[in-house]
Amino acid sequence: MDKEVVCPKCSHVRPQDATNPEWQCPACGVCYAKVGASKPEPLAPPEPSPSGNRKLARMATWIAICVALGAGYGQWHLTSRWKDVAKSVKPGDIVMYSYDGCVPASRAREHFRKYKIEFTECDIQKNEKCYRMLKLLNTEGIPTFVIYDKHVLQGFSENALYKALTQKK
């Protein structure tokens, strides 16, 4: 054999000094003629059909609509549940111990105002009585919430606050 032979199955290059028959690959033993004299060209990915592009576009549109509706429902549901809580909360049901400049307390104030939830704020830096009450609660985290005179929450968490407000008084 005077030309280089490459096995179409395993891509082995047949050496000049191979001892097996010329029609057989020394590496994998396949018959070159049965597999093909030359290595087949790799298959190119099929061209997308215009109808396939339309289907993909329609599917993407439906996904976007579903996501938008889901997000809208989630926001509506959250707003709805907090409006229900606001109707049931009376002045004095929520006491928030905090101080000016406390970022979580600012977020809580914003949340209460957004949903028109009544709350009493007790500033521990400006009011010594508030500071002593906080110490009696044996907490150190700010803000601290007392809900219905029985639930004590440290820090602002919408979920924990909602849970405490929706439990029986």
C-alpha positions in Angstrom: 0.0 0.0 0.0 1.5 3.3 -1.0 -1.2 5.7 0.1 -2.3 6.4 3.7 -5.4 4.5 4.8 -7.6 5.7 7.6 -10.1 3.4 9.2 -13.6 4.8 8.7 -14.7 3.2 12.0 -12.0 3.9 14.5 -9.9 6.6 12.6 -6.8 4.5 13.0 -4.1 5.3 10.4 -2.8 2.0 8.9 1.0 1.8 9.3 3.1 0.8 6.3 4.4 -2.2 8.2 1.0 -3.7 9.2 0.9 -7.5 9.0 -2.8 -8.1 8.7 -4.5 -8.2 5.3 -4.7 -4.8 3.4 -8.5 -4.8 3.5 -8.6 -5.0 7.4 -7.9 -2.4 10.0 -5.1 -3.5 12.3 -6.7 -1.6 15.3 -10.3 -2.7 15.3 -10.3 -5.5 12.7 -13.1 -4.1 10.5 -13.2 -4.7 6.8 -12.7 -1.3 5.2 -15.0 -2.1 2.3 -17.9 -3.0 4.6 -17.7 0.2 6.6 -16.8 2.5 3.7 -13.6 3.3 1.9 -13.4 6.8 3.4 -14.6 8.3 6.6 -18.1 9.6 6.3 -18.7 13.4 6.5 -20.2 14.5 9.8 -23.9 15.2 9.5 -24.7 18.9 9.6 -27.6 19.9 11.8 -30.8 20.3 9.8 -31.8 23.7 8.7 -34.7 25.0 10.8 -37.9 25.2 8.8 -39.8 28.4 8.8 -42.8 26.6 10.4 -40.4 25.4 13.2 -39.4 29.0 13.9 -43.0 30.1 14.1 -43.7 27.2 16.5 -40.8 28.3 18.6 -41.9 31.9 18.6 -45.4 30.9 19.6 -44.1 28.8 22.4 -41.9 31.6 23.7 -44.9 34.0 23.6 -47.0 31.6 25.6 -44.2 31.1 28.1 -43.9 34.9 28.5 -47.6 35.3 29.0 -47.8 32.5 31.6 -44.8 34.0 33.5 -46.4 37.5 33.4 -49.8 36.2 34.6 -48.1 34.1 37.4 -46.1 37.2 38.6 -49.2 39.3 38.5 -51.2 36.7 40.4 -48.4 36.5 43.0 -48.4 40.2 43.5 -52.1 40.4 43.7 -52.3 37.6 46.2 -49.7 39.2 48.4 -51.4 42.6 48.3 -54.8 40.9 48.9 -53.6 39.0 52.0 -52.0 42.1 53.6 -55.1 44.2 52.9 -57.1 41.5 54.8 -54.6 41.7 57.7 -54.9 45.5 57.8 -58.7 45.2 58.3 -58.2 43.0 61.3 -55.4 44.9 63.1 -56.4 47.4 65.7 -54.3 50.2 67.2 -52.0 48.7 69.8 -52.0 45.2 68.3 -48.5 45.8 66.8 -45.8 47.5 68.8 -42.5 47.9 67.1 -39.4 48.7 69.3 -36.8 50.5 67.1 -34.7 53.6 66.7 -34.1 56.1 64.0 -31.6 54.9 61.4 -32.5 51.2 61.7 -32.8 50.0 58.2 -35.0 46.9 58.9 -37.3 49.1 61.0 -37.5 51.6 58.0 -38.5 48.7 55.8 -41.2 47.6 58.3 -42.5 51.2 58.6 -42.7 51.3 54.8 -44.5 48.0 54.7 -47.1 49.0 57.3 -47.8 52.3 55.5 -48.0 50.6 52.1 -50.8 48.3 53.4 -52.3 50.9 55.9 -51.6 48.6 58.9 -52.0 50.3 62.3 -48.9 50.0 64.5 -47.3 51.7 67.5 -43.6 52.6 67.3 -41.6 52.8 70.4 -38.2 54.5 69.9 -35.7 53.1 72.4 -33.2 56.0 72.0 -35.8 58.7 72.6 -38.0 57.0 75.2 -36.5 55.4 78.3 -39.7 53.5 79.0 -39.4 51.8 75.5 -35.8 50.9 76.3 -36.8 49.3 79.6 -39.7 47.4 78.0 -37.4 46.0 75.3 -35.0 44.8 78.0 -37.9 43.1 79.9 -38.6 41.2 76.6 -35.1 39.8 76.9 -34.3 40.6 73.3 -31.5 42.5 71.7 -32.5 42.6 68.0 -34.0 45.7 66.5 -36.6 46.0 65.4 -38.5 43.9 67.8 -42.3 43.4 67.4 -44.8 42.5 70.0 -48.0 41.2 68.3 -51.3 41.0 70.2 -49.2 41.2 73.5 -48.1 37.6 73.1 -45.9 37.1 70.0 -42.4 38.5 70.1 -40.5 38.8 66.8 -37.0 39.9 66.4 -36.1 41.5 63.0 -38.4 42.3 60.1 -39.7 39.3 58.1 -42.9 39.7 56.1 -43.6 36.0 56.4 -43.0 35.8 60.2 -45.0 38.9 60.7 -47.9 37.7 58.6 -47.9 34.4 60.5 -48.0 36.1 63.8 -50.8 38.5 62.7 -53.0 35.7 61.3 -52.8 33.4 64.3 -55.7 33.6 66.7 -55.5 36.5 69.1 
